[in-house]
Amino acid sequence: MRKNRVLDRLHALMPHLTRQDILNKIHPTDITDPPSAFLFFRAFVPYFSDAVERKQLLDALDIAKKRYRCWCVGDPHLENFGVLAQFRRHKREQILFTMNDPDDGGYGYPAMDLLRYLTGCRLAGRDVVGKGKTIHHRLKAIIHAYRQGLKDDHWPKSLHAVLAFLDQRGIKGKTQDKVRDGMQPGCTADPKGFNAATGTLIRENSSESHYSISTQEQSLIRAKIAQEFSDHYTLSDLIQFSKQSGGSGGLIQYRVLLKRRKSARKKWPKWVILDVKPLVRAGIYPVFRDHLTPRVSTSLDPKIIRKRANTSLRRERVGNHCYFNRATVLDSMGPFLLRVRWRGQFNVNTQKHVEKDHALMRAEAWVMGMVHRKTLRHRATYRQQLNQTHTQSTLLKQSKQLAKQMRQAFRCVQ
């Protein structure tokens, strides 16, 4: 495996990025964590799906048959789950422990989600997944927790219920304290992100885009925000920025500060920060390139991408409409995700939380099972096959093989 070959493949799978964007994602300067195979795995979702397809790994799994397709999250990994607050029209807020990134959701094989999660756990390092027999034990426990989620229809929808859910799965102590303390402010904007006195967003030199916002872009975004939120909010500030790291690295994004109108009800948050993030094709599309499949997983049509992202939000947020999170299409600019940035969101950080509380991995797998449960037919048969020794050993073997390939690819591009 050669460096140029890997870079060419990445560019072919992600043509919306320049070669420099791809190099920046491999060696990001906007995060303090050193480059690693895990960050490489996170940044290039289509590369993982492409590896699965090229090696025809799904062909060896009975749980990867057409009748077992369902709505998948697309990009499950340790840092893509969290405790989230939702503000809704008729109730002040709802607290969920769930997947927090709808970008890559789509109709596909649930086995792909499980295989990706297991591979990510391996890549996260020994502190997370252990070594020797410990790896085997912890990954099998993840599969078991995922199976339990497939039959669980009781999704915790309040802070008390979320803490009880975590407690029942062995997550106690400092992790629960952090969740509880972080969610106390509820649906309020992070004070580190804006200045209430001036009504402006705080500029971060590390994330500011080198591009200036054109008058036309500003007009389009302002018009869309007015269309979506003018019943309760006015746009106070708008900036443009870009990330290097993660799945959205290389994309030009926008951040918007909304201020509550004087005529709006006092129960509505006074300040709201939204990220306006471009949406592209789901990262699972390489698996379906040469097969008959619903267009939702592979389409480049902006309207279909918007519908797919909104479906993911409904699946992952328990079907409830959240006022501030939605996908939309901006004329001449394409599909975008409007995603709120609340104070108190608790995303599971691999190094700080999972290595000290391994039950978090099982809780996340449980949640993924509950997402799949909503649209998966023949669940009983699927769960039975997941319990078979052959199926589990195949999943563990394939995740090991994929983790090895991700490490090799990462070493090539160093």
Secondary structure, DSSP 8 states (H G I E B T S, - for coil): --HHHHHHHHHHH-TTS-HHHHHHHHS-SSSSS---HHHHHHH-HHHHHHHHHHTTGGGG-TTSSGGG-EEE-S---TTSEEEEEE--SSSS-EEEEEE---TT-EEE-HHHHHHHHHHHHHHT-HHHH-STHHHHHHHHHHHHHHHHHHT------SHHHHHHHHHHTT--HHHHHHHHHHHTT-S-B-GGGEETTTTEE---TTTB-SS---HHHHHHHHHHHHHHHTTTEEEEEEEEEE-SSSTTTT-EEEEEEEEE-TTS-TTS-SEEEEEEEE--S-TTGGGGTTS---GGGT---HHHHHHHHHHHHHHHTTT---SS-EEEEETTTEEEEEEE-BTT-EE--IIIIITT-THHHHHHHHHHHHHHHTT-SSHHHHHHHHTSHHHHHHHHHHHHHHHHHHHHHHHHT-
